[in-house]
Amino acid sequence: MADETGAADAPAIVLQLFVTGQTPRSLRALANLRRICDLRLPGRYEIRVVDVLERPQVAEEARVLATPTLIRLAPAPNRRVIGDLSDERRVIDGLELDGAAGSSLPASFP
């Protein structure tokens, strides 16, 4: 959605997922993240995927030592979760998504 200046609205949540190639663990982490975001942040998120095999300098700059690693870039401050992201509560709590950017996320999962 663009405003009258033509600038696109920034997503409320910007996430960067570091993976190592197209491994089952990497694909599972991305699928889990998309599922969580679609359910809890519909239309209010951006996912940036970084393959550390293709872009090791980006992982080094972000101090990523293990994959998959998920970093919430916005809103500040940055938050991290490491693993395949299968534990939804751990992801929501670890990234502090319950209250991020005016979020209306429920305090508990169904």
C-alpha positions as CSV (number, residue, x, y, z in Angstrom):
1,M,0.0,0.0,0.0
2,A,1.4,3.4,-0.9
3,D,0.7,6.8,0.6
4,E,0.1,10.0,-1.3
5,T,3.9,10.5,-1.8
6,G,4.0,7.1,-3.5
7,A,6.2,5.5,-0.8
8,A,5.2,2.0,0.2
9,D,4.2,1.4,3.8
10,A,6.9,-0.5,5.6
11,P,5.9,-3.8,7.2
12,A,5.5,-3.8,11.0
13,I,7.8,-6.7,11.5
14,V,11.0,-7.4,9.5
15,L,12.6,-10.8,10.0
16,Q,15.8,-12.2,8.6
17,L,16.2,-15.9,8.4
18,F,19.7,-17.4,8.0
19,V,19.8,-20.9,6.5
20,T,22.4,-23.2,5.1
21,G,21.3,-24.2,1.6
22,Q,18.1,-26.0,0.8
23,T,18.4,-28.6,3.6
24,P,15.4,-30.2,5.2
25,R,16.1,-28.3,8.4
26,S,16.3,-25.0,6.5
27,L,13.1,-25.6,4.5
28,R,11.3,-26.7,7.7
29,A,12.4,-23.4,9.5
30,L,11.2,-21.3,6.6
31,A,7.9,-23.2,6.4
32,N,7.4,-22.9,10.2
33,L,8.2,-19.1,10.1
34,R,5.8,-18.5,7.2
35,R,3.0,-20.4,9.0
36,I,3.5,-18.4,12.3
37,C,3.6,-15.1,10.4
38,D,0.6,-15.9,8.3
39,L,-1.4,-16.8,11.4
40,R,-0.1,-14.1,13.8
41,L,1.0,-11.2,11.6
42,P,-1.1,-11.4,8.4
43,G,0.1,-8.7,5.9
44,R,2.3,-7.1,8.5
45,Y,5.7,-8.8,8.0
46,E,8.6,-9.2,5.7
47,I,10.9,-12.2,5.6
48,R,14.4,-11.9,4.2
49,V,16.1,-15.3,3.7
50,V,19.9,-15.3,3.7
51,D,21.7,-18.5,2.6
52,V,25.0,-18.4,4.4
53,L,26.6,-20.6,1.8
54,E,25.9,-17.9,-0.8
55,R,26.4,-14.8,1.4
56,P,28.8,-15.7,4.3
57,Q,29.7,-12.0,4.8
58,V,26.1,-11.2,5.7
59,A,26.1,-14.0,8.3
60,E,29.4,-12.8,9.7
61,E,28.3,-9.2,10.0
62,A,25.1,-10.4,11.8
63,R,27.3,-12.7,14.0
64,V,25.3,-15.8,13.0
65,L,27.1,-18.9,14.3
66,A,24.5,-21.5,13.8
67,T,21.7,-22.1,11.3
68,P,18.8,-21.7,11.1
69,T,18.9,-18.4,13.0
70,L,16.0,-15.9,12.9
71,I,16.6,-12.3,13.7
72,R,13.9,-9.7,14.2
73,L,15.3,-6.6,12.5
74,A,12.4,-4.3,13.1
75,P,11.0,-3.0,15.3
76,A,14.2,-2.5,17.3
77,P,15.9,-3.9,19.3
78,N,16.9,-7.0,17.4
79,R,15.9,-10.3,18.8
80,R,17.1,-13.8,17.9
81,V,15.8,-17.4,17.8
82,I,17.9,-20.3,16.8
83,G,16.5,-23.6,15.5
84,D,13.9,-25.0,13.1
85,L,11.2,-22.6,14.6
86,S,8.8,-25.5,15.3
87,D,8.0,-24.3,18.9
88,E,5.6,-21.4,18.1
89,R,5.5,-20.1,21.7
90,R,9.3,-20.0,21.8
91,V,9.4,-18.0,18.5
92,I,6.8,-15.5,19.6
93,D,8.4,-15.1,23.1
94,G,12.0,-15.0,21.7
95,L,11.2,-12.4,19.2
96,E,8.9,-10.5,21.5
97,L,6.2,-10.5,18.9
98,D,3.3,-10.3,21.3
99,G,3.7,-6.6,21.8
100,A,5.8,-5.6,18.8
101,A,4.8,-2.6,16.7
102,G,1.3,-2.3,18.2
103,S,0.6,-5.9,17.6
104,S,-2.7,-7.4,18.6
105,L,-1.4,-10.9,19.1
106,P,-3.1,-12.9,21.7
107,A,-1.2,-13.7,24.9
108,S,-1.6,-17.4,24.4
109,F,-2.0,-19.8,21.5
110,P,-5.1,-21.8,20.9
